[in-house]
């Protein structure tokens, strides 16, 4: 994305050209078009008119391309909520992808898209990701719960996500535990969702020695 060719000045008919390239049958041409769209977005140009075309590029097994499309969605979903719903099916599908990086990327992006209409669709895939076999996916899902709580606390409570986060405090992976603690701590700042009891303290102390410094800070804050 540092290549200057992507940041050239807007020329007449650029949106039309990009639209054609985004709908190209050639994968490489499509990827180059998405890079140009992201570059334009980065320098403040309005490329929201390309929303449906960019969303159509989501269905790919290319992780780099998927990351770029998700970046676009995070930027424009709030201003295009009705169009953002078009992406829901692909998000749900990506949460079940064989590649854990794509599963985590999907759930992280859904958490960052602050569109009320999408939150109800997020619950089932998020619940699955919190029980995922891969710790990277589980720790990403834990953070997503805090983001969802920030937008809709009652939904998080009703859907049982607080209990699922509490279960993650016993996770075998210390980074999953740290992220679950971070999420619960952040949620508690808004509204008390969980009380620190002796059982929880024991779980946190068990994970403390194995965590990174970042994780230890969150655990010690929670204990304090």
C-alpha positions as CSV (number, residue, x, y, z in Angstrom):
1,X,0.0,0.0,0.0
2,X,3.0,2.3,0.1
3,X,3.3,2.3,-3.7
4,X,2.8,5.8,-5.0
5,X,0.8,4.6,-8.1
6,X,-2.2,3.9,-5.8
7,X,-2.2,7.5,-4.7
8,X,-2.4,9.3,-8.0
9,X,-4.8,12.3,-8.4
10,X,-8.4,11.6,-9.2
11,X,-9.1,11.8,-12.9
12,X,-12.3,12.0,-14.7
13,X,-14.3,8.8,-14.8
14,X,-12.1,7.2,-12.1
15,X,-15.0,5.8,-10.1
16,X,-16.4,4.2,-13.3
17,X,-13.0,2.7,-14.1
18,X,-12.7,1.3,-10.6
19,X,-16.2,-0.1,-10.7
20,X,-15.3,-2.1,-13.9
21,X,-12.0,-3.3,-12.3
22,X,-13.7,-4.4,-9.1
23,X,-16.0,-6.5,-11.2
24,X,-13.3,-8.0,-13.3
25,X,-13.0,-11.8,-13.7
26,X,-9.2,-11.5,-13.1
27,X,-8.3,-11.9,-9.5
28,X,-5.1,-9.8,-9.7
29,X,-6.9,-6.9,-11.4
30,X,-9.6,-7.0,-8.7
31,X,-7.1,-6.9,-5.9
32,X,-5.3,-4.0,-7.5
33,X,-8.6,-2.2,-7.8
34,X,-9.4,-2.7,-4.1
35,X,-5.9,-1.3,-3.3
36,X,-6.7,1.8,-5.3
37,X,-10.0,2.2,-3.5
38,X,-8.4,2.0,-0.1
39,X,-5.7,4.4,-1.2
40,X,-8.3,6.9,-2.3
41,X,-10.2,6.4,1.0
42,X,-7.0,7.0,3.0
43,X,-6.4,10.4,1.4
44,X,-10.0,11.5,2.0
45,X,-11.6,10.9,-1.3
46,X,-15.3,9.7,-1.2
47,X,-15.4,6.2,-2.7
48,X,-18.7,5.2,-0.9
49,X,-20.4,4.8,-4.3
50,X,-18.4,1.7,-4.8
51,X,-19.7,0.0,-1.7
52,X,-21.7,-2.8,-3.4
53,X,-18.8,-3.5,-5.8
54,X,-16.2,-3.7,-2.9
55,X,-18.6,-6.0,-0.9
56,X,-18.7,-8.4,-3.8
57,X,-14.9,-8.8,-3.5
58,X,-15.4,-10.2,0.0
59,X,-15.9,-13.7,-1.3
60,X,-12.3,-14.6,-1.7
61,X,-9.7,-17.0,-0.1
62,X,-7.0,-14.3,-0.5
63,X,-6.4,-13.0,3.1
64,X,-4.7,-9.8,1.9
65,X,-7.7,-8.9,-0.3
66,X,-10.1,-9.8,2.4
67,X,-8.3,-7.5,4.9
68,X,-8.5,-4.6,2.5
69,X,-12.3,-5.2,1.9
70,X,-12.9,-5.4,5.7
71,X,-11.0,-2.1,6.1
72,X,-13.2,-0.4,3.6
73,X,-16.3,-1.8,5.3
74,X,-15.3,-0.6,8.7
75,X,-14.9,2.9,7.3
76,X,-18.2,3.1,5.3
77,X,-20.6,0.8,7.1
78,X,-21.9,3.4,9.5
79,X,-22.8,5.8,6.7
80,X,-24.2,3.0,4.5
81,X,-26.0,0.8,7.1
82,X,-28.5,-0.7,4.6
83,X,-25.8,-1.7,2.3
84,X,-23.7,-3.0,5.1
85,X,-26.2,-5.8,5.7
86,X,-25.2,-7.1,2.3
87,X,-21.9,-8.2,3.9
88,X,-23.5,-10.2,6.8
89,X,-23.8,-13.5,5.0
90,X,-20.1,-13.4,4.1
91,X,-19.1,-12.5,7.6
92,X,-21.1,-15.5,9.0
93,X,-19.5,-17.7,6.4
94,X,-16.0,-16.4,7.2
95,X,-16.5,-17.1,10.9
96,X,-16.6,-20.8,9.9
97,X,-13.7,-20.6,7.4
98,X,-11.0,-23.4,7.8
99,X,-8.3,-20.6,8.2
100,X,-8.3,-19.3,11.8
101,X,-6.9,-16.0,10.6
102,X,-10.0,-15.4,8.5
103,X,-12.3,-16.5,11.3
104,X,-10.6,-14.0,13.7
105,X,-10.6,-11.3,11.1
106,X,-14.3,-11.7,10.4
107,X,-15.3,-11.5,14.1
108,X,-13.0,-8.6,14.7
109,X,-14.4,-6.6,11.8
110,X,-18.0,-7.3,12.8
111,X,-17.2,-6.0,16.3
112,X,-15.7,-2.8,14.7
113,X,-18.7,-2.2,12.4
114,X,-20.9,-0.1,14.7
115,X,-24.2,-0.6,13.0
116,X,-27.2,-1.4,15.1
117,X,-28.9,-3.4,12.3
118,X,-25.9,-5.8,12.1
119,X,-25.5,-6.6,15.8
120,X,-28.3,-9.2,15.9
121,X,-26.6,-11.1,13.1
122,X,-23.3,-11.0,15.0
123,X,-24.5,-13.0,18.0
124,X,-24.4,-16.6,16.7
125,X,-21.0,-16.3,14.9
126,X,-19.5,-14.6,17.9
127,X,-20.8,-17.3,20.2
128,X,-19.2,-19.9,18.0
129,X,-15.9,-18.0,17.9
130,X,-15.8,-17.8,21.7
131,X,-15.7,-21.6,21.7
132,X,-13.4,-21.9,18.7
133,X,-10.6,-24.6,18.8
134,X,-8.0,-21.9,18.0
135,X,-6.9,-19.6,20.9
136,X,-6.3,-16.7,18.5
137,X,-9.9,-16.8,17.5
138,X,-11.1,-17.1,21.1
139,X,-9.1,-14.1,22.3
140,X,-10.3,-12.0,19.4
141,X,-13.9,-12.9,20.1
142,X,-13.4,-11.9,23.8
143,X,-12.5,-8.4,22.8
144,X,-15.4,-8.3,20.3
145,X,-17.9,-8.9,23.2
146,X,-16.6,-5.7,24.9
147,X,-17.2,-3.7,21.7
148,X,-20.7,-5.2,21.3
149,X,-21.4,-4.3,25.0
150,X,-20.4,-0.7,24.4
151,X,-23.0,-0.5,21.7
152,X,-25.8,-2.7,23.1
153,X,-25.3,-3.8,26.8
154,X,-28.7,-5.4,27.1
155,X,-28.0,-7.6,24.0
156,X,-24.8,-8.9,25.6
157,X,-26.5,-9.7,28.8
158,X,-29.5,-11.4,27.2
159,X,-27.4,-13.5,24.8
160,X,-25.3,-14.9,27.7
161,X,-22.0,-13.4,26.6
162,X,-21.0,-12.4,30.1
163,X,-21.2,-16.0,31.2
164,X,-19.2,-17.1,28.1
165,X,-16.5,-14.5,29.0
166,X,-16.4,-15.9,32.6
167,X,-15.9,-19.3,31.1
168,X,-12.9,-18.0,29.2
169,X,-11.2,-17.1,32.5
170,X,-10.5,-20.8,32.9
171,X,-9.1,-21.1,29.3
172,X,-5.9,-23.1,28.9
173,X,-4.4,-20.2,26.9
174,X,-3.2,-17.3,29.1
175,X,-3.7,-14.7,26.3
176,X,-7.4,-15.8,26.0
177,X,-7.7,-15.3,29.8
178,X,-6.1,-11.9,29.6
179,X,-8.4,-10.7,26.8
180,X,-11.4,-12.1,28.7
181,X,-10.3,-10.1,31.7
182,X,-9.7,-7.0,29.6
183,X,-13.2,-7.3,28.1
184,X,-14.9,-7.8,31.5
185,X,-12.9,-4.9,33.1
186,X,-13.9,-2.6,30.2
187,X,-17.5,-3.6,30.5
188,X,-17.5,-3.2,34.3
189,X,-16.5,0.4,33.8
190,X,-19.8,1.1,32.1
191,X,-21.9,-1.2,34.3
192,X,-21.1,-3.9,36.8
193,X,-21.4,-7.2,34.8
194,X,-19.4,-9.5,37.1
195,X,-18.1,-9.4,40.7
196,X,-14.6,-10.5,41.4
197,X,-14.9,-13.5,43.8
198,X,-12.4,-15.9,45.3
199,X,-13.0,-18.4,42.4
200,X,-12.2,-15.8,39.8
201,X,-9.1,-14.6,41.7
202,X,-7.7,-18.1,41.7
203,X,-8.3,-18.4,37.9
204,X,-6.6,-15.1,37.3
205,X,-3.6,-16.0,39.5
206,X,-3.2,-19.2,37.6
207,X,-2.9,-17.3,34.3
208,X,-0.8,-14.5,35.7
209,X,2.6,-16.2,35.4
210,X,2.1,-17.3,31.9
211,X,0.8,-14.1,30.4
212,X,2.7,-11.5,28.5
213,X,3.3,-8.1,30.3
214,X,0.3,-6.7,28.5
215,X,-1.9,-9.5,29.9
216,X,-0.4,-9.2,33.3
217,X,-1.4,-5.5,33.5
218,X,-5.0,-6.3,32.8
219,X,-5.1,-9.2,35.3
220,X,-3.5,-7.1,38.0
221,X,-5.9,-4.2,37.3
222,X,-8.8,-6.6,37.7
223,X,-7.4,-8.0,40.9
224,X,-6.8,-4.5,42.3
